[in-house]
């Protein structure tokens, strides 16, 4: 029995990110958190859980073990939090 051909990992294009988070203000922390949630939901809808987990492994994220965790981890990699303003705590 031979292994099936490996499926290519999906690369999140700028078009995908812009379309998914099109009405969200990415200049605020709340807006970025909202965009990450939208991207995670869309990833969960469009990819199989094992492909999401494989994509996480390919990006060095090894702690995920479920599809929804992987979707959120990938969304966080795509849309990082804004750096904190210096001097603000």
N, C-alpha and C positions, 0 to 999 in steps of 0.2 A: 504494500500500500504506500503510495507516495503522498506527500503533503501537498495540499492545494497551493497554488501560487500565492505568495503573501500579498495581502491587500495593501496598497500604499496608504501611508498616514496622510490624513487630510491636513493641508496647510490652510490656516485661516487667512483669507485674503482681506485686504483693506475694504473691498467691496462688501464682503460678508459683515464685517464689523460696522461699517457705516450704515448699511441697510438695517441691521439689527438694532443698533442704538441711535437711530436717526433723530429722535426727538428728545434726546437726553443731553443735559448740559454737562460736558466733561471737564469743566473748569472748577467744579466743586467736588468735595469728597462724597457728598450724598448723590450727586449725579453719576459719579464713577461707580459707586456701589450699585446703583440702579442699573447702569449699563452692564456691569458684570453679571447681575442676575438675569437680565434679558439674554445675554450671550450664552450663559449656562443653560437656560431653558431651551434656546434654539439648538444648541449643541446636543442636548439630550433628545430632542425630537428628530434630529437629522442623522445621528450616528448611533451605531450599535455600542452597547456598554463595553464590550471587549476592545473595540477600536478606540474608544475614549481612554481606557486604561492603558492601552499600548502607546497612545500618543503622549500620555503623561510620563510613562517610563522613558520614552525617547527624549523627553525634555528634562529628565533627571528628577522627576517627582515620583518617588517610590512608595509613599505611604498610603496611596489610595487603593481601595479594594472593591469599590462599587462604581457603577457608571455615573450616578449623580455626583459622587465625590469628585470623580475625574472631570466632569463637565465644569464644576465650580473651580477646580484647580486650574484648568486650562483658561477659563475666563479671567481668573486672577492674574495669570501670566500675560494675557493679552492686554488687559486694562489695569495696570498697577495703580495703587493709591498715589495721590499727589504727595510730594515731599512736604513735610511740615515746615511752616514758616519759622525761620530762625528766631529764637528767643521766646517763642510761644510754647506754653506747656499745657 
